[in-house]
């Protein structure tokens, strides 16, 4: 229509249209990161580009692509840290190629959409699009194999995320208006984010807890004592099965990547009972032999049943008196269902990791 348009209005209108179609996109990580990246490119890229000028066209073009990559990374890194707990150190290398490839991918994709009814041309466009995508992905995977490509194990909470986003807002507003109050606001929010991080680390140094994870057909138990970890595990430490549910939680807790049960002052084990400070955990599996029933059941805080042993809770109750009975993922669901019914009849407090998630007890 020949009217002057605001790119921010166009960006907002496109987001509104998508959300009218599917409101749940608001909680989609891809949607959030895409619009934050676009907002960063629109706002920060021109300002970054004006910081330096080269008379050489090829250098100027490369600088333009670099500023696009920096701008996109700038506005997405708080959310990336929050969701993925890592930061790509070589983002400039990948950004240069991805930004360049995106132009070809978008152009070829639109052309294929419009001309798909012309079979020979559509085939050619499809092959070109596939080739560009393959080259783009191959370059990214190659960068991922370089040493030190990723800074991982970064955990931030919702408050740190909020203050990092606020700092970006203040610094961006300062770059547009050059008012000291905005610079002060950005620095203040950064200081608050750092203070919360320090406070969180102090809390972690005092943590004490039992964790019983849910893993399919195996069992892993962690006891956290500050930054130390004591583990009772049915799998090796480098087993890929631990990557998602177990190792991520350990990183969040800030504990050392190795387990230590030999130098612990507050850890004692004499199977089937494990003592951690004043908390006692009994682990019953197929290797447990009942023996002669004691006059009074042994009091424990937690009782974990593993590997679906053939026993009844009523019989086991004559040996142990537990505050909480736990069934983890190493048990057969059918067997656990019977135990749950028996526990209800006996009035026992139970936790099934397949139904209730990982068990956690802080003390």
N, C-alpha and C positions, 0 to 999 in steps of 0.2 A: 504493500500500500504506500510505500515511499515514506513511511513514518519512522521516527527515531525509536529504536527498541532497546530495552535494557536486557542484557544477557542474564542478569539475576532473575528478572521476571520470567524469562524463557525457561531457565533452570527450575524455578519454583513451579511453573505451570506444568512442565513435564512430570515432575515429582507428584504433583497433585493429581494429574490424570492417571498415573500408574496406581496411586493409592486409592483412587475412586474405584478402579477395577479390582484391586486386591489390597485391602487395608493392612493385611498382615505383612506386606512387603516392608513396612516400617521397621519390623523386627528382624529382617533378613540382613545378614552380614554383608552380602554382596551389594545390596541396595545402599546400605549405609556408607560403605567404603567408596562405591562408585560416585555418589553425589558429593561426598567430602573431597574426593580427588578432583572432580570437576570444579568444585567451588575454589579449591586451592589454586588450580590452574588459571581460572578466571581472575582471581583476586591477586595472588602473589606473583604469578609468572611475569606480567608486564613490569612490575616493580623490580623483580630480580634481574630481568633482562636489561633494564636501564642502568644497572650498576656498572656495566662494562660494555664497551663497544669495540669491535674489530673491523677494520676496513676491508678485510678479506672475506669474501662471500661464504666460502666453505667453512671458515672458522666461525663466522657470525651465525651460520645455519646450525652448526654443532652446538654453539653456545645457547641458541634458542631452544634446541631439544633438551639440553642439560637443565635449563631453567624450568622447563615443563616437568621434568622428572623430579627436580628438587621441590617444586611447588606442590606436586601431587603427594610426595612423601611427607611434606611438612604438615599437611592437614589430616593425613591418615595415620601417622605414626602413633598417636595416643590410643586410638581404637585398635590398631594392630597389636600394640603391646598388651592391651587389656584382653583381647580375644585369643591371640596366638602366642603371647609370652616370648616374642623374639623380634630381633631387628636385623634386616639385611644390610650388611656393611658394604656390599658392592651394588647398592641400588642404582648408583649412577650408571654403571656399565649396562645393567639390564634395562634401566629406564631409557637410555638412548635408543636401544634396539626396539624395545616395546613400543615407544612413542612413534618411531619411524614406521614400524610394521603395522601399527594400528590404522594409519592412514590408508595403507593398501588393503588391509582386511576390511575396513568399513566400505571403501569404494567398491571392492570386488564383491562384497556381500550384497550391497544395494543393487549392483549391476546384475548379479545372479538372480536376485529376487524379481527384478523387472523383466529379465530376458529368459526366464527359465523355460518358457514355452518354445523357444528356438533350440532344439535339442543339440545340434553340433556346437553352437556358441555357448550354451549352458554347460556342456561338458568341458569345454576349454576353460571357461571361467571357474568352474568347480575345481579343475586340476590346478589352476593358478592359485586359487584360494587355499587349497589343501597344501600346496608347496610353501606358501608364505607362512601358514600356521605351523607347519613342520619345522621350518627354519627358525621361526621365533621360539618355539618350545625347545628345540635342540640347543639353541644358544643359552637359554635360561638354565637348562639342566647341566650344561657344561660349566656355567658360572657356579652352580651349586656344588660342584665337585672341587672347586678351588679351596685351599686351606683357609680357615678363618672367615668363611663367607657369611657366617651367621652368628649373631650374639643372642644366645638362647638362655632360658631359665629366668626370664624377667617377669615378675608378677607384680601387678599394681591393682589396688582395689578401686571401688567406684569413686571414692573421694579424690584419689590421686588423678584418676581419669578426668573428673570434673575440673580440677584445678589446672591440669595441663591444657584442656580445651579452653578454659578461661584465659590462660596465659597467651595462647595463640590468638584469641580474639583481641586482647589488649595490644599485643605487639603488632597485629595487623592494622588495628585502628590507629596506632601510633605511626605506622609507615604511611598512612593516608593523610593524617592531620597534624603530625609532628607536635603534639601537645604532651608535655612532660607527665601529666597526670596519667596518661595511658601507658607510658613507659613504666612509671612507678607501679601501676596496677599489674602489668605483666610480670615484673620482677617480684612483686609481693605474692602473687599466686604461685610462682615457681618456688619461692621460699616455703610457702605453706605445703606444697606437694612434697618437698624434701623433708619437711618436719614430720609429716604424716608417715613417710617412708621410714624415717629413723624411729618413730614411735612404734611402728609395726614390727621392725626388726627387734626392738627391745622386748616387745610382747612375745615374739617367737623364741627369744633366748630363755624365756621362763616357761615355755609350754611343756606340758606333761599330758600324754594321752595314749589311749589304745586305739588302733584302727584295725578292723577286720575287713578286708576288701572282698569284692565279689569278682571272682575269676572263674571261668568255665572249667570244670573238672580239675581244679587245683585250689590250693589254699595259700594265702599270704597274710601274715599278721605283722604289723609294725607297732613298736612302742617308741614314742618321741619324747626325748628328754633334752629340752633346749635345742641345740643344733646337732644332737647325736641321735642316732637311730639304731634300735635293736630289732632284729627281724627273725621271724619264724616262717620259713618259706618252703614251699614244695617245688620251686623252680629255681634255676640259676639266675644270678643277678643280671646277666646280659640277655636273658630270654626276651624276645620281642613281645611276648604276651604282657609284659609289665609296662610297656611304653605308654599306653593310653591311660589306664585307670590308676596305676600304681606310681610310676615315675613322675607323672605330672603332679600328683598330690604331694609327693616328696619334695619336689622343687618348690611348690607353693609354700610348704612348711619351712623351706630354707635349710633343710638338713644336709649333712654331708652325703656324697654319692655312694659311700660305702657303709656297710653295717658293722657294728662293733659290740660284741657281747663278751669280750675277754677282759677288758679293762674297766667295765662298768662298776661303779660303786653301789648303784641302786638296782642292779639286775641280778636275779638269781634264778637258775633253772634246774629242776630235777623232775624230768618228765614223769607224769603228765602235767605237773604243776609248774607254772612260771610266775615268779614274783617280780613286780616292778614297783618300787617304793612300797606302799602299804596295800597295793592292789594285786590280787591273785587271779591268774587265769589258768583254768584246767582245760587241756585239749584231749579229747577222746576220739580215737579212730579205730581202725580194725586191729591195730597192734596192741590195743589196751586189753589187759587181762583182768577180769573182775576180782578174782581171788575171794578171800573170806570177807564178808561184809562187816564193816566196823560197827561198834556199838552206837556211835553217833556219826552222821555224815560229816565229811570235811567241809567247812564253810569256805567258799570262794566267791569272788565278786562276779566273775564271768566264767561260763562254761561253753566251750566251742566244740561242736561235733563235726568231724570231717570224714570224708570217704564213705559215707553211708554204712556205718557198722550195724550189724544185726543185733540191736538191743532195744529195750523199751525204756522210756523215760522214767517210768515208775521204778524199775529196777535200778537205774542209774541214780535215782534220787536217794537210794539207801546208802550210796557212797559219797555223793556230793550234794551240798546245799548251795545253790547259786542264785545270785540276785537276777542275773539275766542269762538265758540260754540262747545260743547263737548257732544258726545253721548257715554254712557258707556255700559257695558254688560248687564245691567238690562232692556234694551230696546229690542223689537222684531226686528230682522233684516229686515223684510219687511217694518216696519214702518220707520226705519232709512233710508232705500233706498229711500223712498218718501221724507223724510226730506233733504237728500243729493241733490236730484234734485231741491227741492224748494230753498235750500241754494245757489245752483249754479245760479238759476234765480235771486236771490236777491243780489248776490255778497258777500255772507257771508263767513268768514274763519271758516272752520269746522275741527273737529278731531273726528274720530270714532275709539274707542279703539279696536274693533274687527278687524278692517282693519289696523290701524296705530299703534297699541300697546298702552301701557300705556302713558298717557299724562304727560309731565313734563315741568314745567316752573321754571327756576332759576331766582332769582332777587337779 
